[in-house]
Each structure stands twice: as structure tokens, then as C-alpha cells.
Amino acid sequence: MKSAKLMEPIKKLSKEEYLLKGHIACAGCAPAIGLRLLFKALGNKIILVVPACCSSVIPGPYPYTSLAVPVQNIIFEATGAAASGIVAALRKKGVDDVTVVGWAGDGGTFDIGIQALSGAAERETNFIYICYDNEAYGNTGIQRSGATPYGAWTTTTPTGKKERKKDFPFIMAAHRVPYVATACPSYPLDFIKKVRKAKEIKGTKFIHMLAPCPTGWRYDTSKTVEIGRLAVQTGMWALFEIEYGKFKLNPPSDQLIEKAKRKPIKEYLTLQGRFRRLGEDDIERIQKWIDEDWERYHKLASNSTSDLTLHGKI
Amino acid sequence: MAQTVIDTANHIAAYAAKAARVQVIAAYPITPQTSIVERIAELVESGEFDAEYIRVESEHSAMAACIGAAAAGVRTFTATASHGLVLMHEPLHWASGSRLPIVMPVVNRALGPGWNIWADSTDSMSQRDTGWIQFYCADNQEVFDTIIQTYKLCENERVLLPVMICLEAFILSHTYMPVKIPDQDKIDEFLPPYKPKWFLDVSNPLSHANIVSPEWYMEFRYMMQEAMTNAKELIPEIDKEYGEHFGFEHGGLVDKYECEDADLIMLNMGTIGSEAKIAVDNLRSEGLKVGSARVRVFRPFPKEEIRELAAKTQMFAIVDRGISFGMEGFLAEETKASLCNQKDSPLIAGFVAGLGGRDVTFKTIEKIARKSVEWMRRGKVEEETVWVDLRE
């Protein structure tokens, strides 16, 4: 695929909308932006598999829906499995122009849904799985998940979470899937490009989209895009791809390898009410972890013999 | 020409899936179901069985994958047992609530602890409220025939509910019996391809199983109840039609044996029904007017048939291979519930037997019948639930 075909100017994106007016997402909801961008990337020849999550509520209740594509709502832990069934059925029917997309939150991916996703990936199921990660069980009222970062307030960690977030893209990379990518709706063209690239690759494709959540993260609803940008600019969230085991940082993260180019994590943390209890020592600790992650990204990006490049050879 | 094979019920179930032209199978192995999924794997990989076979990583995922496949509009199959079935509990509700015609053999096996791989009905009985139709089979022929029959049943637009085909661990699953397998073209004639009205289709985008408010939820559940009622009407018709095509009928909802003039009717399910027929013959040769009614379909429950039987007999002796702890055997409970508000109900005694694979032979059943006859003559049931052959 030529990158020119994948990445087009934002004004040239399709005017068609498949997340229609009347949806009931919170103001400033990043997953709603992500859904809209997903449809911009793929059009409407997709079947969406949605487990219990904010996105099972966002389209609105029966007899209405604001999603103009076929949707299979499914139980919380079963996105990977239900998608496997749909993919098998389409193959049996000889349908080869429809993309199956799992669209699940972080709880449904990191925690309760990890088994079904892992199984689907191991079976090389031909589908795209997008985890929109708002770092908590948002739909049930902001409880901690395996994706909640250290120090964050949630309703079940009222004094802040004591443990770190799982490094999920690397868990998926360890399944030797052909494509893993991170994204954030604050960088819409990057996300669209990654979704389109995923569509062209056969096998399980995993896209991990950071999804700032004003309701759970305690910031003003107008700041979603800004918070997402700060996540990337501070290096808290790195935009990268692992394509057939090869790790690559994407713009603007590829310009942030030098620590001096990254904004201090404090700028990101202080904008969010969920981090209000953090002391200076916590902030230092988080900064240190980010710096360590970047040393690893740097090594992976520069070392062509990294473990990840052994993809398919083990 | 129909072909006679001598094989286990598990292998027969695999052949039935093939004969039904199942399109997607998603399954996970569990003793004693394994030889179903192994034989399907052989048939699929040899090219004899043209289906997609998903080797999922758990029973929960097996059912979720079946839901996805069935929602995408293909004929879908899985099989499980025991712990696998109870792990599926959540997606079982999702499958029936989504009105998806999935057919699933359940090899009835005990639940732990302690680990026990032998026959017991508590696994499927504990799923009786999931909205699945439940059949219980007495022999391998019935396993084959019921799988073919139930695709026709559950794909009917008046039904659209999934079906469990229950068969007892080892007693059927691993026991060789002769089975007549009809010609494929005749089966195709009886069971045409699945043509769903609604499925996941990009040219007609529908949202399946989305949020339903209190304004609508009850109506959806009412429709499931209606579907069960419709199934009750269709099951005997389909069984009869199958019999006309292939020469085998299995009694519709209740397989009755010598019930017409019976003073005592033994109600039972599964292979206990086969043993009961031998017991009935033996007891009748002694002059005891005994009959057996094998309840073939537990959901929808054949209330009306039970009432008809109740009206012409003096006593029911009900044998269950399972119990609802704190109450009674499952069939005993439902039978008693069916007779509420009926005039002149017979005496009813419940017998719990054969848990965890303990043998229930015709001799066991004769013993149960003699005890019941004794109580019948005295006009009094002295024990509501008898644990048969219990160690002191």
C-alpha cells in the first residue's frame, strides 16, 4: 500500500456519516469521535461487533440506533469470539468485501475480554479489533480496569490506583499478529491511515486507541482533543506500529525520542481531576516510567534484530 | 438406500451435523463430548464435510462464536457437556434472546466437585431457564433423528430458538448401536437450506441485540414464550413428518409405552426411558398394570400431555437423574406444577437415581415400580423423594 492512498487530506475525506445524529455519547466523548473516524476510514461495508461498553449505549435504545452499519452487540467478554463466528460465516458464504471490526472498551479488552481476543488472534482470525481505551470502566460509572494508570482516581480506587497499566499492544504483538498500532483521535489522519492499512492486511489486526474521557478523567468537555495531544506530546502515549514484528514510531512520536523534546508529564496530569491527589514523588515516578518506556521504544525503533522482528520465525 | 452404521452417539451426532449441512461449527473439547468434535474435525479436514470449523479457546467463546455465525445467517452447530455447558450460561441466554436457531448436543455429565465424568442431568437441567428448547434422547437413532428434526424446528419463523439435544454420558455417548442414516438427498428434501429473514447484512444494516428499555423488554420476552408454545405444537408434527419420510418417530413430546390402561405410569427421561420399557414388559407379565412415559422434551414442558396421562392413571412414579437441591427431582417438580388446579390428580412419588453415573437398569426401575405400587394400594406416598440405592 502506498501511504498516499492511505493518508488523504482531511477535507477530502468522505462526507458520508454512519454515526448519525441523535447518538447519546457524553459531550467530548473520544470514542464517539473514533467511531466517526472509523467510518470515514472504512465506509459502511463493515460489520461492527460491540460488547458491553459505552458504545453499546451511545447508539441509543431500541427501536432506534444511530449506527448505520450492521452491528452485533455481544456479551462483555466475547468480542473476539463473536467476531470469529461472523468471519467464519462470511467466509462460508463467500462474502469477501466486508470487514469485521471489533470495537471494545479497555475493560472488555484488557480484563474480561482478553481470553476471547487472545484466542481469536492465535487462530489468525481475519478481523480488525479496536480497543478504545478510556482507562476505566466508563459505562458503569468509572471503576478501575487493567488499563487505568497508576495514581488515577476511579470510583473503586478513591485514593488513586496503586498499580500500573498493562502494556497491551505488546501483549498483542506477542501473539505474532501481523499488525498492531496505537492511535488517538486527536491525530485523526494517523488513526484513519492505520485503520485503512489494517483492512488491507490479512489476519488479526489490533489498534489501541487512547480515548480521553471528560466524564471519567475529570476535565472540561472542550479539552478532549487537547488532552489527547498532550498524552502524545508528553510521551505518555506513543503513536507506533508493529507491522509483521517490525516496530516503528509514527509522527509526531517519532520526533520525541530525545527526552528534551517531550513535554513534562506534569502538564498532562495537572489538567485532569483524576490525578489531583498525586504528590510530586508520584509525578516523578510516572515521569521515570515514561522515560524508561521511551528507552525501550528507542531500542526497538533502531534495533533491527529486536525480539519483535522475529515475528513468524519462532 | 439408507445406510446402517454401528457407532457411538457422539459419532452419530457428528454425522447428523454433516447430514444437516451445518455451515459453521465452533466447539471446545470436554469429556465426554470430545469424540463429537474430533469426528467433526476428521470429516471437515478430509473434505467430506464442507463447513467452517472454529476451534475456540473455551465453551463461552464457542457459544459466542455460534451467536456471531448464526447472526451472520448460517446454520450453526456446537456440542458440550457438564462444566462446559455451565460456563456457557451467559451466552446461552444471549443466543435464545437473539432468537438464533443453534443446535447443540449436550452430553449429560455430572458437575464437580468431586470430578465425575459420568451421567447426570444436573448440567442441562440447571440451564432449563435459558430459553433453549431441550430434548432428551433414549438411543443413538434418536440422537441422529432429533438433530435433523430440530434444525427444521428451530429455523421455523414461529420458533427461532436454539435447541439442546441431551444424551447421557457413556450410556449413549460412547456406546455403539446400529443407526439408520437416510440418504442425503432425502435429508435435503426434508431439511432445506437455512434462509434467515434477518442477518448481519451491509445492504440492510440492522443493530442486533442493542439496548431495550422497560417499554419494550417484556414484549420481547413474551415473544420467546410464544415461540416455546409454537414449538410445542410443531414438535409432534415434525416428528410425524420425519417418520413419514424415514420410518422413525420418537413420540413427539412424550414417548408413551403401555400407558393406555396403566394404573401406575413411570415418568422418566433419556435412557432411563429405554430401561423402563423392559421393566414395564416384565411387570406386565406379572400382571401389574404399569406404563412408562418418557418425557422427550423438557422445554417447552409438555404440560398438556402430562395432564392427559394424569387423568387416566392412579399414580405417577417419577425418576430423575438429578435434583434441584432443597426441592425435588427436576421432572418431579415440573410434573407437580403441571397438575396444579387439576381435578383428581394421581398420587406422585419422586425417585432420585443414577447421579454421577450410577447404573439405573430395568431392575432398578422394577424396584421403584414395586415400591410405588405398594404405596398406590395403600393410597399414600410415604416418602416424597426417595434416593434410590443410597448407601446407608
Interface residues (C-beta under 8 A of the other chain):
Chain A: N44 K45 I46 I47 V49 S56 V57 P59 G60 P61 Y62 P63 T65 L67 A68 V69 P70 V71 Q72 N73 I74 I75 E77 A78 G80 A81 A82 A83 S84 G85 I86 V87 A88 A89 L90 R91 K92 K93 V98 Q115 A116 S118 G119 E122 R123
Chain B: Q23 V24 A26 A51 E52 I54 R55 V56 E57 S58 H60 S61 A62 A64 A65 C66 I67 G68 A69 A70 A71 A72 G73 V74 T76 E90 P91 W94 L200 D201 V202 N204 P205 L206 S207 H208 A209 N210 I211 V212 S213 W216
